[in-house]
Amino acid sequence: MNGTPMDDVRAIRVRQLIGVYRFDTGASLVAARLTGQGCALRALTHRGLFTNPAWSAMTAELIVPVLLTHFDQSPAPVRAITGPTRPYVLARTRDAVVPLLGPTALTRIAGRVDVFLDHLRAATWTAGLTWTRGMVDSNVPR
């Protein structure tokens, strides 16, 4: 073995990505939009009221499903990780939910899907996770 993720039979694989928006559903979401408060994850996934076509194209190429949710609709393991600090992008593996990108990283990405994918690759690599196919598994940090 030369230390690459593909050599390790026990490699922990990403099975799903979970994006948790900054605001809960309901009144807090409406208030945030009325007051102009933004969400760095929503800046990636939407353009105004509509889904961002670049986001849709990127997720169509990913080899795992992407779940986008609000904190109040998230499963307990996700809420335990993100807490009041949102937005977040996490990876679900067979046995765990692993944080990948938090609010600071998502703010720096500034709605740029290509930059998100680069950060996602690096964060996955740093977390010791791998993908099941080469599309994103050019998992070398950039």
Buried (B, 14 or more C-beta within 10 A) or exposed (E): EEEEBEEEEEBBBBBBBBBBBBBBEEEBBEEBEEEEEBBBBBBBBBBEEEEBEBBEEBBEEBBBEBBBBBBEBBEEEBBEBBEEEBBBBBBBBEEEBBBBBBBEBBBEBEBBBEBBBBBBBBBBBEBEBBBEEEEBBEBEEE
